Amino acid sequence: MSKSPTAPRSPSHGSSTGPAATDAKLMHLPIADRLALDILDGHWPVNGNITLEDVQNRFGVSRTVARDAARYLEAADAVTIRRRVGLVAQDPATWAALNPQVIQWKLHSSQRKQELMSLTELRLAIEPAAAAGAATRASLDVRAKMPVLAMEMRRHGEAGDLEPFHELDIEFHSTLLRNSGNELFASLAPIVATILRGRVEINMYPSRPSASALDAHDAVADAVWKGDAERARKGMHDIVDEVSTVIATR
């Protein structure tokens, strides 16, 4: 594999950015990012191995940091660690697909379009049902919140204030998943948030939300507020299906 330490744009870890990134406890994260991207982009072949000493020498870090990076990758099924062999790269198809960090890695790699399509198919299977569930199972306070979120999304979207728009979009979808009445759907809320943030980070999000997308969010919000499960289901399907169309044409 390539020994160059120069990395492209790296996945974010939240707390690993900014001043905290220099904390010794977080030094392994950018190393794990780089090694994961090496596998995804074909610079480190599947079943190829490197040792902890290789990691130490390449990145100029201690054995402890190299070991922490190895364990982080192993926890995501990106590598296996074998005695006297070191880190052995695993096929990305076998990685922990719903691990938010794996999603981040794939979205920042040469596999980003395939990953986005797979994630969007997951959203199409889950989010319409979650919206329908929220329409009939969410509390009155939650249902009343949805039109307010949609209104704020429209205000910021039409004004081109994309940062608050994106955060509201994440809140909109996460609220429906968490209040769908299905604990499995609720558990996917952080994953959908990762997907939405990832699209923005890799510039796979429109510079301004389309009128049809804003209308569809309004429709879902209104349906949830009024307890109309089927209209909520259809509206959410329209939202995610539009995303699928955009990704396919990029």
TORDREN-938100 format. One line per field, with one value per residue (C-alpha): residue number from 1; residue in one letter; x, y negated, z negated. Coordinates in pm, 1 decimal, m for minus. Each point is the difference from the previous one (the first is absolute). Last residue first. Layout:
# residues N
k	(NUM/...)
r	(A/...)
X	(X/...)
Y	(Y/...)
Z	(Z/...)
# end
This chain:
# residues 250
k	(250/249/248/247/246/245/244/243/242/241/240/239/238/237/236/235/234/233/232/231/230/229/228/227/226/225/224/223/222/221/220/219/218/217/216/215/214/213/212/211/210/209/208/207/206/205/204/203/202/201/200/199/198/197/196/195/194/193/192/191/190/189/188/187/186/185/184/183/182/181/180/179/178/177/176/175/174/173/172/171/170/169/168/167/166/165/164/163/162/161/160/159/158/157/156/155/154/153/152/151/150/149/148/147/146/145/144/143/142/141/140/139/138/137/136/135/134/133/132/131/130/129/128/127/126/125/124/123/122/121/120/119/118/117/116/115/114/113/112/111/110/109/108/107/106/105/104/103/102/101/100/99/98/97/96/95/94/93/92/91/90/89/88/87/86/85/84/83/82/81/80/79/78/77/76/75/74/73/72/71/70/69/68/67/66/65/64/63/62/61/60/59/58/57/56/55/54/53/52/51/50/49/48/47/46/45/44/43/42/41/40/39/38/37/36/35/34/33/32/31/30/29/28/27/26/25/24/23/22/21/20/19/18/17/16/15/14/13/12/11/10/9/8/7/6/5/4/3/2/1)
r	(R/T/A/I/V/T/S/V/E/D/V/I/D/H/M/G/K/R/A/R/E/A/D/G/K/W/V/A/D/A/V/A/D/H/A/D/L/A/S/A/S/P/R/S/P/Y/M/N/I/E/V/R/G/R/L/I/T/A/V/I/P/A/L/S/A/F/L/E/N/G/S/N/R/L/L/T/S/H/F/E/I/D/L/E/H/F/P/E/L/D/G/A/E/G/H/R/R/M/E/M/A/L/V/P/M/K/A/R/V/D/L/S/A/R/T/A/A/G/A/A/A/A/P/E/I/A/L/R/L/E/T/L/S/M/L/E/Q/K/R/Q/S/S/H/L/K/W/Q/I/V/Q/P/N/L/A/A/W/T/A/P/D/Q/A/V/L/G/V/R/R/R/I/T/V/A/D/A/A/E/L/Y/R/A/A/D/R/A/V/T/R/S/V/G/F/R/N/Q/V/D/E/L/T/I/N/G/N/V/P/W/H/G/D/L/I/D/L/A/L/R/D/A/I/P/L/H/M/L/K/A/D/T/A/A/P/G/T/S/S/G/H/S/P/S/R/P/A/T/P/S/K/S/M)
X	(m2481.9/m320.0/m56.6/54.8/m271.4/m251.3/62.9/m45.9/m332.8/m100.9/83.9/m236.2/m276.4/2.7/m32.3/m308.3/m155.0/42.8/m129.9/m304.5/m58.0/36.2/m234.6/22.6/m60.8/343.0/165.1/m177.9/93.2/364.7/12.2/m158.2/228.6/301.6/m131.1/m44.5/358.5/124.3/m212.3/131.4/354.1/251.1/287.1/360.3/m129.9/167.1/275.9/272.3/195.3/m66.4/m366.3/m76.2/181.4/m216.0/m314.5/144.1/131.9/m341.2/m159.8/237.9/m72.4/m376.6/35.0/m63.7/m342.6/m99.0/89.7/m190.3/m319.8/m254.3/94.4/119.0/373.8/m24.8/m221.9/219.5/315.3/m144.5/m96.0/308.2/229.8/m187.5/18.5/378.2/19.1/m209.6/205.7/314.0/m169.2/m120.7/m96.8/m301.3/m239.6/155.4/3.1/m368.0/m101.5/183.4/m157.7/m346.5/77.3/122.6/m314.4/m219.5/173.4/m22.4/m374.2/54.6/263.1/m222.0/m298.5/205.2/112.7/m192.2/m233.5/190.9/331.8/m67.0/m72.5/322.8/190.5/m150.4/107.6/344.6/89.3/8.9/73.9/270.4/168.5/m11.1/154.6/280.3/79.8/m1.9/219.3/248.5/22.4/60.6/263.0/209.9/304.5/18.4/m144.4/m348.6/154.7/189.6/m299.9/m223.4/262.3/2.4/m379.5/13.8/m289.8/220.1/225.8/258.9/m53.2/m42.8/312.6/204.8/236.7/353.4/230.6/166.7/299.8/145.0/188.3/m331.7/m294.7/m214.8/m300.3/m77.9/m297.5/m233.4/m101.6/146.3/313.2/56.1/m15.2/223.0/264.0/m14.0/42.6/298.5/167.9/m60.2/152.4/292.1/86.1/m52.0/203.1/m277.6/177.3/246.0/m255.7/m244.5/270.8/108.8/m358.4/29.3/m160.1/m196.9/m169.1/m319.7/m180.8/251.9/119.1/m1.4/m336.2/m207.1/m199.8/309.8/199.2/m307.9/m4.6/370.7/m43.8/m298.7/174.0/293.8/m235.7/m154.1/313.6/98.4/m327.4/112.7/316.8/m201.8/101.5/m345.9/m149.8/118.8/m232.7/m138.8/4.7/m313.4/m222.4/168.9/36.1/108.1/321.0/52.5/288.1/295.1/376.7/173.4/150.5/89.3/m212.9/m99.1)
Y	(m1327.3/125.9/294.5/m219.2/m245.5/275.9/168.8/m329.9/m47.9/347.0/m102.5/m295.6/168.6/302.2/m239.5/m155.6/337.4/127.2/m323.0/16.3/359.1/m78.5/m297.9/m99.2/m369.9/m110.3/290.3/m91.2/m367.0/82.2/245.5/m250.3/m282.6/226.8/82.1/m367.6/m72.7/283.7/m120.6/m354.7/131.7/m45.6/m239.9/92.8/352.8/268.4/231.6/m242.8/260.9/m161.0/m71.2/357.6/117.8/m214.0/162.7/349.9/m50.4/m128.7/306.3/217.3/m185.8/53.0/371.0/108.9/m164.6/223.5/302.9/m140.5/m33.4/m250.2/m241.8/m264.1/49.5/40.6/m304.9/m216.9/111.9/m101.7/m351.2/m51.4/87.9/m239.0/m269.2/40.1/m17.5/m317.1/m164.1/50.5/m72.6/m353.1/m34.4/m217.0/255.3/273.2/m204.3/m86.5/337.4/187.2/m227.5/82.1/371.6/m9.5/m184.0/245.1/287.4/m138.4/59.2/373.3/3.9/m178.8/222.2/308.4/224.6/319.5/m69.2/m246.1/121.8/348.7/m132.8/m200.9/308.2/210.2/m260.5/m11.5/369.3/155.6/m322.4/m81.1/334.8/m62.3/m340.5/162.8/236.5/m284.7/m215.4/284.0/63.6/m371.1/m25.1/302.5/m213.0/m92.4/m268.0/154.2/340.3/m126.9/m184.5/306.3/209.2/m256.6/13.3/380.4/128.7/184.8/170.1/102.6/311.9/m177.4/m201.8/320.5/30.8/m135.0/203.8/m186.9/174.0/334.1/120.4/22.6/m80.3/m312.9/m3.1/m309.3/m211.1/190.0/m333.6/105.7/115.5/m349.5/m149.8/276.3/m75.9/m373.2/69.3/225.5/m270.8/m251.9/235.3/81.8/m367.6/m219.7/m113.1/65.4/238.5/134.9/79.8/151.2/221.7/98.9/101.4/235.9/m8.7/269.7/55.5/204.6/m273.8/m226.7/m323.0/m272.6/124.2/m309.9/169.9/157.0/m323.8/m183.7/224.7/m63.9/m376.7/m5.5/228.4/m240.7/m296.6/174.6/126.8/m337.1/m27.2/102.1/m203.6/m319.3/m185.1/45.7/m181.3/m329.4/28.8/329.8/333.8/m78.6/28.4/290.3/m144.3/193.7/m121.9/m212.3/161.1/138.1/m38.8/265.9/168.4/361.5/143.0/361.4)
Z	(1052.1/169.0/m232.8/m306.8/103.9/73.9/m334.3/m182.0/177.1/m119.6/m355.9/m1.7/201.8/m232.3/m291.8/155.3/75.8/m356.4/m152.8/227.7/m107.7/m369.6/m18.2/m367.4/65.4/m124.8/181.5/323.7/m31.0/m62.6/288.6/237.8/m108.9/50.8/348.2/83.2/m106.0/220.8/292.9/m36.5/29.9/m278.6/85.6/76.2/55.1/m215.4/116.2/m103.6/m196.3/m338.2/80.4/96.2/m312.4/m226.9/138.5/m20.0/m353.7/m111.0/161.5/m202.1/m323.5/54.8/80.5/m360.6/16.2/291.3/m211.8/m297.7/202.1/m133.5/275.2/m245.1/37.3/377.0/41.9/m220.1/182.8/336.9/m108.4/m220.9/288.8/228.0/m266.8/m15.1/377.9/16.1/m274.9/213.7/332.3/m49.0/368.5/m81.0/148.9/m209.7/m320.6/14.4/140.4/m274.6/m261.6/132.3/9.0/m359.8/m109.6/191.6/m186.4/m354.4/m31.0/56.6/m272.6/m248.4/83.4/m73.3/282.8/76.2/292.8/217.2/m141.0/135.3/347.8/m8.1/m115.0/279.4/256.2/m166.7/3.2/346.8/185.3/m256.7/61.5/376.2/m69.0/m196.1/285.5/252.6/m222.8/m46.4/374.5/57.1/m275.6/99.6/93.8/m366.1/m227.1/m7.5/m70.1/m302.2/m140.2/40.0/m176.9/m281.5/m27.6/m45.1/208.3/250.2/m253.5/260.6/212.4/334.7/m83.4/47.7/m293.8/m38.2/m225.0/m285.0/m152.8/103.1/m308.8/m187.3/218.4/m8.5/231.5/196.8/105.2/m234.3/m160.6/m335.5/185.1/137.7/m349.0/m132.0/262.2/m70.0/m373.4/74.5/208.0/m280.9/m255.9/228.4/12.6/301.6/301.3/250.4/235.9/m254.2/m266.9/249.7/149.2/m352.6/m74.6/291.8/342.2/176.0/333.7/m12.0/195.9/169.9/m165.5/265.5/130.4/m79.4/m273.6/m157.2/1.5/m126.0/m306.6/m56.9/20.7/m233.2/m252.1/m3.9/m38.5/m304.5/m173.7/m142.7/m190.8/m350.0/41.1/33.6/315.0/153.6/m299.0/147.9/301.1/125.7/m181.0/m203.1/302.9/172.8/348.7/305.6/163.7/307.9/180.7/m191.7/34.7/m204.3/306.1/m69.2/278.9/m43.4)
# end
